[in-house]
C-alpha cells in the first residue's frame, strides 16, 4: 500500500511543485495537492492563524487544513534560504511551526530544512532526508533527485518561454487565455510574490482580468535568473530576500524594455519586504522612466470594486499614453 | 436642443450633470446617497426632468463612481467608466493645461497626474479610508458642527494645532486630547485639515511630481480649510473649479458624447424613475467560494446580475454588465 503526501497549493508551491511532484513520483509516493483557493479555504486559514500573519501565510494554513484529513503526510519543507547569502521571509522558516501550533490531529509533517545560505550547502541534503522516509535505497533517492532537478529546469524553461506557472507543466491549458490572441495590444508587467499574483482567488483573478482587457502579461518569472540578478545588482546594496530581489530586478528590467507599457506592483497588506520593495521600485527602478506604475495592496477584503476600478483606470491610462506616443512619432 | 447626461454614484453623494452638445453644464444635481443608490438615481432623474421641462433631449448617458454598474443598468448607459478617467477628463476640459488633480471624495482620495493633457500617473488611497470626506464628516458631527461650516470655522484659526494624521483612530484621540487641554475649536479644525493634507501628500501623493496648475475637486473641495491647508503645504495656489463636486458626472457626460458619436443612445428615458427597481442578492452555494450574487430586479424581473466569480449567474442573462 502506498502512502500519500499532501502538498498545499500555497507559498512556494508555484515555483517548486514540478520538482516536488517528480521526486515523489519516482519514489513511488502519491501526492495530493490541495484544491484551488476558495473563500472557504481562506476563511478556515484566517480563523486558525494569528492575526499578525500576512494573508499568504493565513491562506497557506487554510490549504493545509484542506489536506490534513486526506493524506498520510504533509510536505512542508522549512525553507530557510534558496540561494547563497540570501534568505526567504522568516514566516516561511517558521511556517511548519505555525501549522503545528494551530492545527490539531495533524498527520506527520515532513519539515526538513532547505537551507542554501552557506557555501557548499546542497539541495540534495533536503531531498535525501525526505527520501529516507520512504525508501532505504540511496540510489533510488539519488535518481529521483536527478529527475526532480530536471523537471524544475523544464519548468523554468517553460516560464521563460512565456508561460505562467499555473499553465506550465506539459498540458498547456489555453482555456483561461483569451480566445483571440491577436488583440493583445499592450504589455503589462505584474510584479509581485508568485503566491499572490498566481492565486486566482486572492489576486481577484488579476491576470485573467488583464488578459480580458487585451493586455499581454509578463512577470518576474519570465526572466532567467541571471537577468534579474544582474538587474537587481543596480541597487546600492544587495537585498537579503530572494523573492524581493527577483521582483526588484524584474522591475528594473521591465522599466527599460520599450515593449512594456506599464507595471503593476502587487503587495500583500502587512508584508514587510513588500512595503520596502514598493519603495525601491518607485525610487530606483523607476528613475529615468516615465512608465506608469500602479501599486495594488491585497488583503482579506472580498470587494472587487476597488481592484476593478484601479485596473480599468490603469489600462485606460496606458492606452491613452500609447496613442499620444504614436501621434508624437508621426510628427517628429 | 440635445444634451448628455452624466451620473456619478459615489459612496456619499450621487451627482447628475446635464451638458449641452458643447459640453457646457446646463444643470447639475448633488444628492446624498444615504446608502440607497437606486432610489437616489431615480430621485436625481426626477429632479433633472423637472428642471429641464422637456426642452432638452438626452442623446447620451454615461455613469461613473462605485455605483456605476447599478446606475448603468437602470438608465441604459452608453458608457460605464471608472471615476479616475472621468475626473481626469472633466478637469482637463474645465481647466486646459492642468497637470495635477487632487480629488478627495467620501470614501476614497486620489491624485491624478496629467502631462500634455493625458493621464500620466495616478494613485488612490489603499485599504484605509482615513483622510477622506467621511472622516471629516464624522469629526464634524462629533464636535457638533455642520459640515458646511467646517471650512469657514477652520479659516478663523490663527495657530493650527498639531494633530497626528497617520491614522484616523489616532487622529481622533489626539483631537480629543487637544480639546480637553482647552484649545479652541477653529484651531483644532485647522489642525485636522493640515493633518489630512499631510497624510494625503505622504500616502496618496507619495513620489508624485506635483506641478502647477493644481486642481482640487471632489466633495471635500467645498471645505475652504482644506484648500488653504493644501496651498500652505504645496506653496502654490490650488484651484477649485466651479463644479468641483460633480466633476465625475461631468466627465461621464463628456465620455457619453464620445461614445454616442456614431450611434444612438441606449438611454431608457426619464420614466425609469417611476419604475420599480429592487436590488436583491443571494449567496450561491454552487462551490465553496459562496459568492454573493447581486440581482437587480425591475418589476420583479431580473435585468442584471453580478458578483459571481464563475459567470454562472451573470452569463445567463442576455444583456449583462460585466463587472467581475
Interface residues (C-beta under 8 A of the other chain):
Chain A: X38 X39 X40 X41 X201 X205 X269 X282 X283 X290 X292 X293 X295 X297 X299 X301 X302 X304 X305 X306 X308 X309 X310 X312 X313 X314 X316 X317 X320 X321 X323 X324
Chain B: X66 X81 X82 X83 X84 X85 X115 X116 X118 X119 X120 X121 X122 X123 X124 X126 X127 X206 X207 X287 X288 X289 X290 X291 X292 X309 X323 X324
